[in-house]
Amino acid sequence: MAEQSGLINSIHIDVYNGVYAPREDSYLLANAVEKYANGNVLDLGTGTGILGIVAAKKGCNVTFADINSVALECAKHNAKINNISGIFIITDMFSNIKNKYDTIIFNPPYLDNSVDITSDIDIALDGGVSGRKYINILLSNFKNYVNKKYNILLLESSINKYEMDIKKYNAKIIASEKAFFEEIVILHIGD
């Protein structure tokens, strides 16, 4: 399991029903956020808000964005109890995003939809065919939403065949962790 930094350990997170609870993947990405996030940050698919809160605690201006209104309320609550302010937007990926950002953080639903998903948080898990539906949307559109110098912090799994994104986007693996049936990686695209 990803070792948590002091900043992450200082954050309190409550989880609402129907919202993806932070797990190993969240903590692995949170460590990368603490190291690489800067400036104006878009926490896309914010869930509980943990990643945006980490970015805000290090001084970033954060937009918390999610398609799930319950997740966005959860993120607002968690931001408040951690003394963080931000902008909160209901959006289906980039549909309601108007600004440009220095950093985009994304922990996408990355499970292949052929996997039997029966929980009440399907939307946070179902990544479509090969788990790439939302990953592909991000990678096809992010350049419209970033400043000239930018950081994309993207979590992927070996299920998603992340190797092809390394080559196509000149991405670097900045963190990885082996799970019982997959390898989870954090890809960094940008400066």
ZIWODA-V427839 format. One record per residue. N is the residue number from 1. NEAR is the number of other C-alpha atoms within 10 Angstrom. Layout:
N:NEAR
N:NEAR
This chain:
1:11
2:17
3:10
4:13
5:12
6:9
7:15
8:18
9:9
10:11
11:16
12:12
13:19
14:14
15:17
16:16
17:11
18:17
19:23
20:20
21:16
22:17
23:10
24:15
25:20
26:18
27:19
28:22
29:27
30:29
31:21
32:23
33:25
34:20
35:12
36:16
37:27
38:21
39:17
40:22
41:27
42:30
43:25
44:26
45:26
46:29
47:30
48:28
49:28
50:26
51:32
52:32
53:34
54:27
55:29
56:26
57:20
58:16
59:14
60:20
61:22
62:27
63:24
64:31
65:28
66:25
67:21
68:20
69:15
70:16
71:26
72:24
73:18
74:23
75:30
76:20
77:19
78:21
79:24
80:13
81:13
82:17
83:12
84:19
85:16
86:18
87:11
88:17
89:17
90:18
91:18
92:15
93:16
94:18
95:9
96:12
97:16
98:9
99:12
100:18
101:25
102:22
103:28
104:27
105:26
106:23
107:23
108:23
109:23
110:24
111:24
112:19
113:18
114:12
115:13
116:10
117:14
118:7
119:10
120:12
121:15
122:17
123:16
124:22
125:19
126:23
127:22
128:17
129:14
130:17
131:25
132:24
133:19
134:20
135:22
136:12
137:12
138:20
139:15
140:10
141:12
142:14
143:14
144:12
145:19
146:21
147:14
148:11
149:10
150:23
151:23
152:28
153:27
154:22
155:26
156:28
157:23
158:16
159:16
160:22
161:13
162:21
163:15
164:11
165:18
166:15
167:10
168:9
169:13
170:12
171:20
172:17
173:17
174:14
175:16
176:18
177:15
178:13
179:12
180:5
181:9
182:12
183:15
184:22
185:22
186:27
187:26
188:23
189:20
190:17
191:10
